[in-house]
Amino acid sequence: MLFYDQHCHTQLSFDSEASPWDYAALNLSVLTFTEHLDLDNPVTGGQDDIPNFNQTITWQETFVKDYNSRLLLGVEVGYAPGQADRLHEVMAPYDFDLKLLSCHHNLRYDYMDTAADSNQLDEPTVMMDQYVAQLLEAVEAFPDVQILAHFDYGFRVHALSDEDVIERYGQQLTEVFKRCIANEIAFELNSKSIINYGKLNLYRWAIPLYKSLGGHLFTLGSDAHKVEDYQMAFAQMKDLLLEFGVEEVVLYEAQQAHKVALKELQFES
């Protein structure tokens, strides 16, 4: 069954060195790269990290010619306060197949920054408070994206337990999910969050909640920054969705959702 990972990065993202040709060597019929678009990025000294989307378009021709593979044009839009107009302007010239939405930083620091010597950081609870408020801003500013990526990003590295996150932020996250559902924005199961950062219980809380609110669009994304992580833990995430009665996931092309039955998908364990 045709299926592709909808959250992957290459050397066109500021934090990846992955070669597109390593992904091409997987011999897949369809691929997509969702490169980081982050303006005023504190991780890179406040610079605008804008992927060379024209390079991706050039790669598309090579993928078809040399690998008999279609490369879809994706982007991971990193929203920060006050940036909506600039981000829309950067994306306007391109016909993206899919747009992921995320919040990585607040112009001063990345929400996963825990550097002890950083005098820019707030207390962890303040960081998380800001993150959740910013996430709601993001989904309000970008109703036309297809996927909300790693909703848990701002909680990944802090000591607050999943149970405490749910108690403290559950109501606000519910509002984020409601806004996503109203705009047909899919909920991503993120491999890196679940496996690398141990946030399985947050997803076990969020999936049935999203479904109970009327959400029916779910996607799988590895957040791969190297080819070895492509489709990481997809078998586990498939089983997780089935456990909560979710029978389909969606793939995007030309920003249109195409549903795929989970029972038809086979992934390596």
N, C-alpha and C positions, 0 to 999 in steps of 0.2 A: 504494500500500500504506500502510495506517495505521501511522504510527510517530511517536513523540514523544521529545523530549529529556528525559532523566530527571535532569538536574542543572541547575536554573535558579533564579535569585534575583530578587527584586523589592525594592521599597522597604521591605518588611517585614523584610529582613535588614539588619543594622547597617552593612554595607559596600556597599550597593547603593542607587541612586536610581531604578532602573528602574520604570516604570509598568506595572501589569498590563495596561492597555489597549493599550500598545504591543505586547505579546505577543498580545493578543486580535486585533489588527489583522492578524496573520499568517494569519487565517482557517483555523485548524487545527481538526480535529474533536475532538482531545484535547490537553490541556496539563497540565503539573504544575509546581508551584513547590516547591522543596525549600529552605525558608528556614533560615538559620543558627540553631541553638539552642546557644549557648555561655554557660555560667555562669562567673562570676568572671573575665570576659574582660579580660586585661591590655591589649588593644588599645583598649578603651573605658574605661580607668581602673578595671578590676576589677568592673564592673557585670554583672548578669545580663542577657544579651541573649536575650530570649524573644520570639519572633515572636507577633503577634496572630493566632493560628490562627482565632479567631472571625471576623476580617475576611476571611480566605480563604474560609471557609464562606459568608459573605455574598456574596462575589464569585462563588461557584459558581452562585448563582441568576441573577446578571446575565449570566454567560457563556452559560448555556443560553438565556435569554430574548432577549438582544440579539445574540448572536454564533453561536447554534446550536452551541456548543462545550462540551464537558465539561471541567471543571477538577478534576483529582485533587488530593487533599490529601497533600502530601509534607513531609518535614523532613530536614535534615542535622544529625544529632546529633553535636555536638562533644564528645568525651569528654576529660576531664582527671582526674587521680588523685583518688580519693575521691568522685567525683560521681555514681556510677551510680545510687544511690537517689534523689537529687534529680532527675536527668534522667528516670528512669522516672516519678516523681511528676508532673512537668510534662506528660509525654506521655499519661499514663493516661486523661484525659477524652476523648481524640480517637481517632477511627477513621481512622488513616492508611492511605493506599493504598500508600505506600512510604516506607521509612526508610533513609536513607543514614547510614553511620557514618564518622567522620573523627576525626583528632586534630590540633588547631590549636595548642594551647598547653599549658603545664605549670603554670599558675596564676601563674607569674612573668613569662613572656614568650611571645610567639607564635614558633613554630618558623621563621617566615620573617622574623623581626626581625633585621636586621643593623645597626641604628643604632650608629654608632661611639661615640657618647657615652652609650650605655646601660650603666650599671654593674650592671644586672641580668643581662646576658648571660653565658653560659658560653662556653668555647672551642667552635668549630664541631663538633669531633668529640664533645665532651661533649653538645652539643645533639642531635646525631644519635643518639648512644648512648641518650639518654633517650627520644627520639622512637620508636625501634624497640621498646624495652621497653614503652613506653606503648601502642603499637599492638597488641601482643599482649594487654595488659591489656584494651584496648577490646573486642576480638573475644571475649574470654572473658566480659566483663561484659554484652555485648549479643548473645547468640546468636540473637535474634529479629529482627534487622534484615535488610533484603533485599540491600543493596549496600555493599561496602567502597569508599569514594570515595578517589580520588587517593592510593594507597598511598605514593607518592613525595613527599608534601607536605613532609616534614621534610628532604628533600635538595634541594629546588628551587633555593635561592639560595646554596648553599655551593660552595666551589671543588673539592670532592672529585669526581673524574671518575666517570662511570657505572661504569666498570670497577672502580674502587676501592670504590665503594659495594657492588657485587656481592661483591667479595672480602671486605670487612669485615662486611657485614650479610646476605649471602646465606642463611646457615644460619638466622638468626633470622627473616628474611622468609619463608623456606620454612615455618617453624612457624606463622607468621601465616596463610599460605595454607592450610595443612593444617586449621587450626581453622575457617577460613571454609568450606572445602569440606565438612567434617563437619557444618556447620550450614546448608548450602545457601545461603551468602552469595555473591552474585555479585561478579565482578571487574569494576571499572569502567575503561574506557579514557577518560581525562580529556583533553579537547582542550587545556585551558590548560596542563597539564603537558607535553604532547607538543609543542605549537606555541609557546606563549609562553615556556616554560622549557627547551625543548630536551631533554626527557627521553625521546626516542624509543627510545634504546638500552636504557634500563631496561625499557621495555615490551616491546621485542623479546626481552629476557631473561625477563621475567615471564610472558608469554603462554604460550609452550610449556612452561614449568615448571608453571604452574597447570594446564594441560591434562594434563601427564604425571602429576600428583598425583591425577588423577581429577576435576578441575574441569571443568564443562561450562556454567556460567552466566556469560555475559559481557554487559555493558551499555555503551552509549555515553552519555557525559555531557559537555556543553560547559563546565559550570561558568560559564555565562553570568551576568554581573552587569549586562549591558545587552542589549537585544533584538538588536543587530547581531551578537552572538556566538552566537545561537541556532543549534544544530547545526553549530557551527564545526568544519571539517575532518572531518566525518563520512564523506565519501567516502574520505579517506585512511585513516581508522581502519577502515573496512569492508575496504579492500584489505589492510590489515595483518593483520586477523583471518583473511581468506581465505588469505593467504600461509602461515599456520601451521595450516591445515586446520580452522579454526573456521567452521562453516557456518551457525550460528544465533546470534542474540542474544535477550535476554529483555526483555519489558516487564512492568511490575507494575501491578496494579490490585487493590484489596482485599487487598494483600499476597500475591497469587497470581501466579506466574510464567506468562507466555504466550510461547512461543517463536515467533520470526519468522525465516524464512529470509533470510539476507543477500543471496542472489541476487535476491530480489524487491524489494530496496530500492534506490532511486535518490536520490542526493544531489548537490547542486551541488558541483563541484570548486573 
